[in-house]
Amino acid sequence: MNLKTKIGVVSMVSMNLSGVVVGSAIAAIGQSFPDLPISTVQLLTTLPGLGSLLITLIAGQLALKISKKTLSLLGIALITLGGLLSSFSNSSITVMML
């Protein structure tokens, strides 16, 4: 396996582990939003998994028409954009869920 492939695999796995990172911070996030029920805050760990499930179904069909490399780069770009969006708008739990 060449270096580019190894870097690609590591970056894809790192993006997939983002839900684990959020899960460890649920208590701190809950303290930042005391007016919300904890179940709403816990959606931050549930919704990415549900989104991954739905996107996987779509990506499977797109992989027949678009190269896997392009799909991977698009996925990384969307995950990065979502992460940046939520980091700049930390006053809204709705934006954090996107």
Phi, psi and omega in degrees: 000130182278172185296321180297320179294318179298317179296319178298316180295316180296319180292322178294319178293321179298319178296325181290334182275004182299328178295327178293321179296316179295322180300325180284346182252011183301318181297316180293321178294320178298324177290330179286338179236071186292340181278350180263145173294149183298332179295327177292319179294324180293343175298339177299335177264336182277316186296322177299323178293319178294319177297320178297320179299313181292318181293327178299321178296319180288318183295328177299319178287322179292332181295340177284339184248332183240149181294151180295327178296316179296318178296319179296315179294322177296317178298316179297319179296318180292320178294319178296316179299317178296320178294318179292320180299315181288332179286332179275341181239069184273009178263354182236120179292331180295317179292325178295331180285340179287000000 
